Amino acid sequence: MNPISPDTDKDTDTDTGSALTRIPARSGVAVRLAKGMTIKVINTHGHQVVDTWAFNQHDIGESMSMEHSRTAMLKIIPQVGDTLLTNHRRAILTLVEDTTPGVHDTLIAACDRHRYAQLGVAGHHDNCTDNLAAALRTLGLTAQETPCPLNLFMNVPVCENGGLKFVPPVSQAGQYVALRAEMDAIVVMSACPQDVTAVNGMMPTDAHYSIA
């Protein structure tokens, strides 16, 4: 894959010949995938979490569900070959490639204005919940709720005592995951704007994606 300039919206993925598109820092994008298509989500700078959702193109009320997926996978972090399910327990995305160390999160809700208020932020703070809504609006859609996202590259270790920690991602610049659509889907990705905890290494940045 070619190196990506942080200021470039379009480049080319030399692995697939597909265009690379920027997910601007602190913002979200929504794309339509036909069944069988694959989306590659690239951690351009190596320390950026990408909150990821998927919805049935033909029924926005059916969405990728972390709780249903964990039940089917019997694990809290998907690995290559694992399929993520919807709230109707149907396959929607399969993880087909992962060049990272495989550290992702399915436990933590998307950040929102309430979360930042709890963290002591006064006034508006960009957040993934708003990014999801804004990205869907570009397609003329509104989600009925904000599902728990698949937090790609997010590092939330579970301690021996059952506690959780927020620590920086372990992925390196240019590493990626690839997800195959198992139905006609809408995929939304938010380059998480969290800069109060360590989940983005305190420095939110762009990410990129390509579709094949």
Sequence and secondary structure as in RCSB ss.txt:
>XXXX:A:sequence
MNPISPDTDKDTDTDTGSALTRIPARSGVAVRLAKGMTIKVINTHGHQVVDTWAFNQHDIGESMSMEHSRTAMLK
IIPQVGDTLLTNHRRAILTLVEDTTPGVHDTLIAACDRHRYAQLGVAGHHDNCTDNLAAALRTLGLTAQETPCPL
NLFMNVPVCENGGLKFVPPVSQAGQYVALRAEMDAIVVMSACPQDVTAVNGMMPTDAHYSIA
>XXXX:A:secstr
     TT SEEE TTT  EEEEE TT EEEEEE TT EEEEEESSS   EEEEEEETTEEEEEB HHHHHHHHTS
SS  TT EEEBTTS EEEEEEEE S S  BSSS    HHHHHHTT  S    HHHHHHHHHHTTT   SS    E
EET B  B TTS B  B     TTEEEEEEESSSEEEEEEE    SSGGGTT    EEEEE 
